[in-house]
Amino acid sequence: MGNSMTDQTLTSETQTPPKDQSDKKPGIIRVEGMHKWYGDFHVLKDLNLTVDQGERIVICGPSGSGKSTFIRCINRLEEHQQGKIIVDDVELTDDVRQIDTVRREVGMVFQHFNLFPHLTVLENCCLSPIWVRKTPRKEAEASAMEYLERVKIPDQANKFPGQLSGGQQQRVAIARALCMKPKIMLFDEPTSALDPEMIKEVLDVMIELAGSGMTMMCVTHEMGFAKTVADRVIFMDGGEIVEQAPPHEFFTNPQEARTQKFLQQILAH
Amino acid sequence: MTESTMKAPKKALRPVKWMRENLFSGWFNTALTLAVAYLLVTSVGPLLNWFFLDANFVGSDASDCTGAGACWLFISQRLNFFIYGFYPDELQWRVDTMFLLLAVAFVPQFVERFPGRKWLGLFGIFGLPVVGYFLIPGGTFGLEEVQSSKWGGLMLTLILAYIGIIASLPIGILLALGRRSDMPIIRGICVVFIEVWRAVPLITVLFMASVMLPLFLPEGVNFEKLARALIGITLWQSAYMAEVIRGGLQAIPRGQYEAADALGLGYWRKMGLVILPQALKMVIPGIVNTFISLFKDTTLVLIIGLFDILGTVQSTVTDPAWQNVAIEGYVFVAFCFWVFCFGISRYSQNLERKLDTGHKT
């Protein structure tokens, strides 16, 4: 995305959510000395990160820096080969049951939405609560409608994903993830595939969600969003975490040369 | 959506204009049109005469076939044999019941708003084979036993095709999933199974099933010839089905698998609720193609001595009591096959339309 800093995202800054300071569980995500290879290619190098409950992390970096791969390791869509990832006290290993336990508590939103095209919006949202959480259908539907209202598209509940715009589809995808009542939400470039005029509607939903105290990890190029909601911005390059800092510090006073260069490039135009 | 007062221009249907544009748009097209028209005029007339106008419909035996056209008497007189084979006359109500149930289960599938349509369809798929299993051979519930060697005609064709179709789809799905599995042993077994069965002609499979299989079975164990043929046809067909379905599985974008994974659905729910419904929908044309070709391939059971509809007709056209009725016989067989295959094809198109949710991620 070229114009990652649109006017729309900047105006969102006025709606800064209240930062929740109550005592939350520390270290709900713990990544320790994690490495990953694709064949011989060393994609992720010695990553260490601890995320507390309720923290909002934005991960940015040039393309190919491994930020998407990193976030996908946290619910084991990608496998890591060395080091530890512990999510909500469950370590991600080859054990399928542990992986599914983690996945139930971690919602994920994808760049290309990945809604199920053969199911209606409501069915998309209810699928996992009904089949995995064994929620009765009525209850699951009522809860799904609440979330659809929260992302402001309850009127589209009985349409198929193919009938919605990109922005609407992405909001459904967020609602679908929330229906599992996850403790953590992962966002993998949620606005990168959207037309510019639809980015705001999705960001607004994410800002609202951040305000509710959800633990969030978000890979994004939306620097306005990072400034608004992030507790911490992480800059990755070449498969390493180069720098992490609160957004104000990160944008005004970056320490590393690579960070400065990256910020110059994306903020220059 | 904006309110618009402009309507799309209507396409006017004007026959003369249409003909000028499509049939007579140049000297070459005009010549083609005239040639085709000549062929139609000269061929349709005699065909009509043979099929209907000069044909013989009433009477009781060959001597009543006096007209120059087709002798349909042959069909109507021997119809019982063509449909039931050697199944005893007084027990044919059992087969008729099955025909009726088949119609009750599947004809409503063509009517969009038929009440309980789905349940009838499910009965057709799961209930019908069970009912047929007890009703047609008899031997239980006080029903007189009818050896499978006496079954024949259309009834046998339908049994072979129906069981082949219904059993091969689930086996094919499992084989397709197995071939794409991460587990090397399961994948290996499925690959070997598919490649072996798919590489063998059906005739060979039938020969093996009827001649060689008994040699390998332990003493005393013996299936009927029909059961062996059915097993052979089903396994052969599932190998084909597996590859068709695998094509569908491969066409589903990776994002769908990942989204299902991220929701914690687990393997079987992911496949059953997300991947297979989309994959199967996508390959309906391929599946139906395989069904139709199986339906016609069942005629090969002739070579192991089972009399399906083609077999019964073929054995009758040489009957000295009837002369020169081969064409009528084969036209009749062709028509029967066409009716069923066309029905399958229409239904699949119905299904495709109904399942289309207009989104091809």
Contacts between the chains, C-beta under 8 A, distances in Angstrom:
chain1	res1	chain2	res2	distance
A	75	B	261	7.8
A	75	B	262	5.8
A	77	B	258	5.5
A	77	B	261	6.2
A	77	B	262	6.6
A	96	B	266	7.8
A	100	B	264	5.0
A	100	B	266	5.6
A	101	B	264	8.0
A	103	B	261	6.7
A	103	B	262	6.1
A	103	B	263	7.1
A	103	B	264	3.7
A	104	B	264	4.1
A	106	B	262	7.5
A	107	B	262	7.5
A	108	B	259	7.8
A	108	B	262	4.0
A	110	B	255	6.1
A	110	B	258	6.9
A	110	B	259	6.6
A	110	B	262	7.9
A	112	B	255	5.4
A	112	B	361	7.6
A	113	B	361	8.0
A	114	B	253	7.8
A	114	B	255	3.9
A	114	B	256	6.2
A	114	B	258	6.4
A	114	B	259	3.7
A	114	B	361	7.5
A	115	B	259	7.5
A	115	B	361	7.6
A	116	B	256	6.8
A	116	B	259	7.1
A	116	B	260	7.8
A	116	B	274	5.5
A	116	B	278	7.6
A	117	B	278	6.9
A	117	B	357	5.8
A	117	B	359	3.8
A	117	B	360	7.3
A	117	B	361	5.2
A	118	B	277	5.2
A	118	B	278	5.3
A	118	B	281	6.8
A	118	B	355	7.4
A	118	B	357	5.7
A	127	B	263	7.1
A	127	B	265	7.6
A	127	B	273	6.2
A	127	B	274	7.7
A	128	B	263	4.0
A	128	B	264	6.5
A	128	B	265	6.2
A	131	B	265	6.6
A	131	B	269	5.3
A	131	B	273	6.5
A	132	B	263	7.0
A	132	B	264	5.3
A	132	B	265	6.2
A	132	B	266	7.5
A	132	B	269	7.3
A	160	B	357	4.3
A	160	B	358	6.6
A	160	B	359	5.9
A	161	B	359	5.7
A	161	B	361	7.7
A	162	B	357	6.0
A	162	B	358	4.6
A	162	B	359	2.5
A	162	B	360	7.7
A	162	B	361	7.9
A	163	B	358	6.9
A	163	B	359	7.7
A	176	B	263	7.5
A	177	B	262	7.7
A	177	B	263	7.7
A	180	B	263	6.5
A	180	B	264	7.2
